[in-house]
Amino acid sequence: MPTNPSTTPTLVRFYDPTIQAPDPSGRTVSSILALPDTDLEHHHDYIQLLFPLPEPSPYHPTAPVIDRATFAAFRSRPDLRSQLLHSLTRMLHFYGLDLPARPRRPPAPDDDDDDDDDPRPEIVRGANFARASRNWVRRFDHNHLRITRIVRSLRVLGLEGHAAALFRALGAVYDGGRAGIGAKSMMFWTRAAERPLHLAPEDERDEGRGKDFLYEYEASRRAGANGDGDGGDGAREGKGLGGEGAGEKDGAA
């Protein structure tokens, strides 16, 4: 798909499989995903590229954010969402989780789910869970912030079924607090998974923070559900459209 580098959003060029534009450090999405677990644990400036948010990161303030054009591109392009799914699969393995392959189902004519395959994917504990979980299954850990970011990013960029699957898996690991993960982390994961898209997990008031395109998207979905407008393909294609915040700190990574 031809693109104009001068107008194509940074995140789209980064995730476009035919471009794979590097980040400011010269890393492509493929090179980041090829990093060993030790590097993924100790480097902190890649997660904002793999799982961007509409909100700036206080930890990496120059990282690109999801704007209207990026949102519309991911919602309309399966190739971008497929690449995002590769990022999710890699990070799931880092956390000791797994997304088992399941047969694809043909889409129903009236299917308005934004995921590309199974509308209810399942994420389970992987063979490496006992080892990998030592990095994050504890009361305070920076990975809790990353996980909040991942859940919210998946929802905003169109992999809503996978965000829900991750949240279910997190709830199973949390196990009512018996695993040692703090209630505050679970609260932020819940906010990331269940709040309206225009509200970040760390927002205490419904101010919207200027994300009008998310308000508009949600309004189109509600209108479609009520039979008042195009909440299906039009919303999914971005027509009319123009945190990490868990653990010991509030805010986005």
Secondary structure, DSSP 4 states (H G I P E B T S, - for coil): ----TTTS-HHHHHH-TTT----TTS--HHHHHTS-HHHHHH--SSHHHHS--SSPPSSSTTS----HHHHHHHHH-HHHHHHHHHHHHHHHHHTTEE-------PPPTT---SSSS-SS---EE-TTHHHHGGGTSSSS-HHHHHHHHHHHHHHHTT-HHHHHHHHHHHHHHHGGGTTS--HHHHHHHHHHHHS-TTS-TT-SS--GGG-HHHHHHHHHHHHHHTTSS--SHHHHTTTT------TTS-S--
